[in-house]
């Protein structure tokens, strides 16, 4: 309901039309910063910008309030919608404006949490101060205790990062590229080691000293297809981040050529490439695969036509696998068997061995994918050489 220059969004709350216009622009430009657990997509709620549905690993969709504080930015990232020289509408929300809209959405149960990032308006420290101020107002002035994810701007001071982590459930720094050379192809205003890797290390150290700071840890994001970096490069970096810096997840944003950016005439990656990277990343991060267990083509890319777990399985010499005696490590390498179903298999077979595929199906095993690679009581389900 609109009344003069205000819009009524609750029984007693009024938000100016100017603020809602800013929200629309800044939520649209925030869509390229990912925060999903599996496959990202965006759903819209009529007349209410800033609501973003994140999909968790269990398939549950969670509505988050997701917006940029500002799309003003001094960085020259060639792929970015907010590129410093791009000619489009620039807007900025104050911490008070953003907090007011978020609380309205939250109190009306439209969102379950906050994901906040920003372009660099002015300088890094003052911009990050504004981001942290939103979290401070929510936590200390309004008693908000639910989820907050703050995006740390590359180059932010250690003290400000610590303040952000004291207020946030999760923080992240986008590394954008798998290698220093890859980042230098994309921007001249960020230093890979100093501005990004050093900050990731600080976050790890701060969290280790006080686990209550950003208790859900840190994540990062890489752009896929904007440079010549291969899937092998990207996954090698992701695995290194998990092992060395305790990064919890990597998100893969498929490059999109945008008008009035330096890369507007460059082709984007294959539509399935980012999805295959997510599948391969899960093997590294959740299934403890080694990088050399994955199969890459001669150009260093994954096969976009097939699940990388199946591709890897054809190269392993452990199949067909006896379900009733296989180790947990080997069970989770079977296509169609996940970590949960592998644990269930081990628990049940201690009391009673498996004889039928239907028994595995009841545990959540995708038997149509698994049967080629397994045996039950020594009996082959489908001969490997039949394929």
C-alpha positions in Angstrom: 0.0 0.0 0.0 1.5 3.4 -1.0 0.7 6.6 0.7 2.3 9.7 -0.8 6.1 9.0 -0.6 5.9 6.1 1.8 5.0 2.4 1.4 3.3 0.5 4.2 5.1 -2.8 4.6 3.7 -3.8 8.0 0.9 -2.8 10.4 2.9 0.1 11.8 6.1 0.3 9.8 6.7 2.8 7.0 9.6 2.6 4.5 10.2 5.5 2.1 9.7 4.9 -1.6 13.3 6.1 -2.0 14.6 3.4 0.3 12.6 0.7 -1.5 14.0 2.0 -4.8 17.5 1.7 -3.5 16.6 -1.8 -2.2 15.5 -2.9 -5.6 18.7 -1.7 -7.3 21.1 -3.0 -4.6 19.4 -6.4 -4.3 19.6 -6.9 -8.1 23.3 -6.2 -8.1 23.9 -8.5 -5.1 22.7 -11.6 -7.0 26.3 -12.3 -8.3 27.6 -12.9 -4.7 26.7 -16.5 -3.8 25.7 -17.8 -0.4 23.9 -21.1 -1.3 24.9 -24.5 0.0 24.3 -26.4 -3.2 22.9 -24.9 -6.5 22.2 -21.3 -6.4 19.1 -19.7 -7.8 17.0 -16.7 -7.0 13.3 -16.4 -6.4 11.5 -13.1 -6.2 8.8 -12.0 -3.8 6.5 -9.4 -5.5 7.2 -5.8 -4.5 9.7 -6.9 -1.8 13.3 -6.8 -3.1 16.2 -8.4 -1.2 14.7 -11.8 -0.5 17.0 -14.5 -1.7 16.3 -18.3 -1.4 19.4 -20.2 -0.4 19.4 -24.0 -0.9 21.0 -26.1 1.9 22.7 -29.4 1.3 19.5 -31.2 2.6 17.4 -29.5 -0.1 15.7 -27.1 2.3 15.3 -23.6 1.0 16.0 -20.8 3.4 15.0 -17.1 2.7 17.8 -14.7 3.4 17.8 -10.9 3.3 20.5 -10.3 0.7 21.6 -6.9 -0.5 24.6 -4.7 -1.2 25.0 -1.7 1.1 26.4 0.2 -1.9 27.0 -0.5 -5.6 29.5 2.3 -5.7 32.9 0.8 -6.1 36.4 1.9 -6.9 37.5 -1.6 -8.0 38.0 -2.3 -11.7 37.0 -6.1 -11.7 36.4 -6.7 -15.4 33.6 -9.2 -14.9 31.7 -7.2 -12.3 28.3 -5.5 -12.7 29.7 -2.8 -10.3 32.9 -2.1 -12.3 34.2 1.3 -11.4 33.8 2.7 -15.0 30.4 1.2 -15.8 27.7 3.7 -16.4 24.6 2.8 -14.4 22.6 3.9 -11.3 24.7 4.1 -8.2 23.0 4.0 -4.8 23.8 3.4 -1.2 21.9 2.5 2.0 22.8 3.8 5.4 23.2 1.2 8.2 20.0 2.6 9.8 18.0 2.3 6.5 19.2 -1.3 5.9 18.6 -2.3 9.5 15.1 -1.0 9.4 14.1 -2.8 6.3 15.7 -6.1 7.4 13.9 -6.0 10.8 10.6 -5.4 9.1 11.1 -8.4 6.8 12.4 -10.5 9.7 9.5 -9.6 12.1 7.1 -10.6 9.3 8.9 -13.9 8.9 9.8 -13.2 5.3 13.5 -13.9 6.0 15.5 -16.1 8.4 18.8 -14.3 8.2 21.1 -11.7 6.7 23.8 -11.9 4.0 25.4 -8.5 3.6 28.1 -7.3 1.2 29.1 -4.0 -0.4 31.0 -2.3 -3.1 33.7 0.0 -2.0 32.1 3.4 -1.5 34.9 5.9 -0.5 37.6 3.7 1.0 37.8 0.1 2.3 37.8 0.8 6.0 34.8 3.2 6.0 32.8 0.9 3.8 33.5 -2.1 6.0 32.7 0.0 9.1 29.2 0.5 7.7 28.8 -3.2 7.1 29.9 -4.0 10.6 27.7 -1.3 12.0 24.6 -3.0 10.6 25.5 -6.2 12.5 26.3 -4.2 15.7 22.9 -2.4 15.6 21.0 -5.7 15.1 22.9 -7.6 17.8 23.3 -5.0 20.5 20.5 -2.5 20.0 17.7 -4.9 18.8 18.8 -8.2 20.4 18.8 -10.0 17.1 20.3 -13.5 17.5 19.7 -15.3 14.2 22.0 -15.8 11.2 24.3 -13.1 9.9 26.9 -13.6 7.1 29.2 -10.7 6.5 31.3 -10.3 3.3 34.8 -9.1 4.2 36.2 -6.6 1.7 39.7 -7.6 0.5 42.2 -5.3 2.2 40.2 -4.8 5.4 42.2 -4.3 8.5 42.7 -7.1 11.0 41.0 -5.2 13.8 37.9 -4.6 11.7 37.8 -8.2 10.6 37.9 -9.3 14.2 35.0 -6.9 15.0 33.0 -8.4 12.1 33.6 -11.9 13.3 32.5 -11.1 16.8 29.1 -10.2 15.5 28.7 -12.6 12.5 27.9 -16.3 12.3 29.9 -16.6 9.1 32.3 -14.4 7.1 33.8 -14.7 3.7 36.3 -13.2 1.4 35.9 -13.7 -2.4 39.2 -14.8 -3.9 37.5 -14.7 -7.4 40.4 -16.6 -9.1 42.3 -19.8 -8.4 45.7 -18.3 -9.0 47.4 -14.9 -8.6 47.8 -14.7 -12.4 44.1 -15.3 -12.8 43.2 -12.5 -10.5 45.6 -10.1 -12.2 43.8 -10.8 -15.4 40.5 -9.7 -13.8 41.6 -6.6 -11.8 44.4 -4.3 -11.2 43.1 -3.1 -7.8 43.5 -6.3 -5.7 46.6 -8.1 -4.7 46.0 -11.9 -4.4 48.4 -12.6 -1.6 48.2 -9.3 0.4 44.6 -8.3 0.1 42.9 -11.8 0.0 45.1 -14.7 1.2 46.4 -12.7 4.2 42.8 -11.9 5.2 41.8 -15.6 4.9 44.7 -16.5 7.2 43.7 -13.8 9.7 40.2 -15.2 9.8 41.5 -18.7 10.4 43.8 -17.4 13.2 41.1 -15.3 14.9 38.6 -18.2 14.8 41.1 -20.6 16.2 41.9 -18.3 19.1 38.2 -17.8 19.9 35.8 -20.3 18.2 32.8 -18.0 19.2 34.0 -15.5 16.5 32.2 -16.5 13.3 31.3 -19.9 14.7 30.2 -21.2 11.3 33.6 -20.4 9.8 34.5 -18.8 6.5 33.7 -19.4 2.9 34.9 -18.0 -0.5 33.8 -17.6 -4.1 35.5 -18.1 -7.4 34.5 -16.9 -10.9 34.3 -19.7 -13.4 35.1 -19.1 -17.1 36.3 -15.5 -17.0 39.9 -16.6 -17.5 41.8 -19.6 -18.9 41.9 -21.2 -15.4 40.9 -24.9 -15.6 38.6 -26.9 -13.4 41.8 -28.6 -12.1 43.2 -25.2 -11.1 40.0 -24.3 -9.4 39.6 -27.5 -7.5 43.2 -27.6 -6.5 42.8 -24.2 -4.9 39.6 -25.2 -3.2 41.2 -28.3 -1.7 44.2 -26.2 -0.5 41.8 -23.7 1.1 40.1 -26.5 3.0 43.3 -28.1 4.2 45.4 -25.0 5.0 43.0 -22.2 5.9 40.0 -24.2 7.2 37.6 -22.7 4.6 34.3 -24.4 4.9 32.9 -24.1 1.4 33.8 -22.7 -2.0 31.1 -21.2 -4.3 31.5 -21.2 -8.0 29.9 -18.3 -9.9 29.6 -18.9 -13.6 31.0 -15.9 -15.5 28.3 -13.8 -17.3 29.3 -11.3 -19.9 27.6 -8.0 -18.9 27.1 -4.9 -20.9 29.5 -2.0 -20.4 32.1 -4.2 -18.7 35.5 -5.0 -20.3 34.5 -8.6 -20.8 31.1 -8.0 -22.4 32.1 -9.6 -25.6 33.6 -12.7 -24.0 31.7 -16.0 -24.1 30.5 -17.5 -20.9 31.3 -21.1 -19.8 29.3 -24.2 -20.6 26.0 -24.1 -18.7 26.8 -27.3 -16.8 30.4 -26.4 -15.9 29.7 -24.7 -12.5 27.4 -27.6 -11.6 30.0 -30.2 -12.2 32.5 -28.2 -10.2 30.0 -28.2 -7.2 29.7 -32.0 -7.5 33.5 -32.5 -7.7 34.0 -30.0 -4.8 31.7 -32.1 -2.7 33.8 -35.1 -3.3 36.9 -33.2 -2.1 35.2 -31.5 0.8 32.7 -34.0 2.1 33.8 -37.3 0.8 37.6 -36.8 1.4 38.5 -37.6 -2.2 42.1 -36.7 -3.2 42.5 -34.5 -6.2 44.2 -37.2 -8.2 41.1 -39.4 -7.8 39.1 -37.0 -10.0 39.3 -37.4 -13.8 40.1 -34.3 -15.9 40.1 -34.1 -19.7 43.3 -33.0 -21.6 42.3 -29.4 -21.3 42.0 -29.7 -17.5 38.2 -29.5 -17.5 35.7 -32.0 -16.0 33.4 -33.8 -18.4 30.3 -31.7 -18.4 28.2 -34.7 -19.6 28.8 -36.9 -16.6 28.8 -36.7 -12.8 32.5 -36.6 -11.8 31.8 -39.3 -9.1 30.8 -41.8 -11.9 33.8 -40.7 -14.1 36.1 -41.2 -11.2 34.6 -44.6 -10.4 35.4 -46.0 -13.8 39.1 -45.4 -13.1 39.2 -47.0 -9.7 40.3 -50.6 -9.3 38.2 -51.3 -6.1 35.0 -52.2 -8.0 32.9 -54.2 -7.9 32.7 -53.7 -4.2 31.3 -56.1 -1.7 28.7 -54.1 0.3 28.9 -56.4 3.3 32.6 -55.9 4.0 33.7 -52.7 2.3 35.2 -49.9 4.4 33.4 -46.6 4.8 36.1 -44.9 2.7 35.4 -47.3 -0.2 31.6 -47.2 0.2 31.4 -43.4 -0.2 33.2 -43.9 -3.5 30.4 -45.9 -5.0 28.1 -43.7 -7.2 24.7 -43.6 -5.6 26.0 -44.0 -2.0 26.3 -40.9 0.1 27.8 -40.4 3.5 24.6 -41.0 5.4 23.6 -44.2 3.5 27.2 -45.5 3.9 27.0 -45.1 7.7 23.6 -46.8 7.7 25.0 -49.7 5.7 27.8 -50.3 8.1 25.5 -50.1 11.2 22.9 -52.6 9.8 25.3 -55.1 8.2 26.9 -55.8 11.7 23.6 -57.4 12.6 22.4 -58.8 9.3 24.1 -58.9 5.9 22.5 -57.4 2.8 21.1 -59.7 0.2 18.8 -57.6 -1.9 19.1 -54.3 -3.8 15.7 -53.2 -2.4 17.3 -53.3 1.1 19.8 -50.7 0.0 17.2 -48.6 -1.8 15.3 -48.3 1.5 18.4 -46.7 3.0 18.5 -44.0 0.4 21.0 -45.6 -2.0 20.4 -44.7 -5.7 20.6 -48.3 -6.8 20.3 -47.6 -10.5 23.6 -45.8 -10.2 25.3 -48.1 -7.7 24.4 -51.6 -9.0 27.2 -51.6 -11.6 29.8 -51.1 -8.9 28.7 -53.4 -6.1 28.4 -57.0 -5.1 26.0 -58.5 -2.5 27.2 -61.7 -0.8 29.7 -62.2 -3.6 27.0 -61.8 -6.3 27.6 -59.2 -9.1 24.6 -57.0 -9.7 25.6 -55.8 -13.1 28.8 -56.8 -14.8 31.3 -53.9 -15.2 32.3 -55.1 -18.7 28.7 -54.8 -19.8 29.2 -51.0 -20.1 
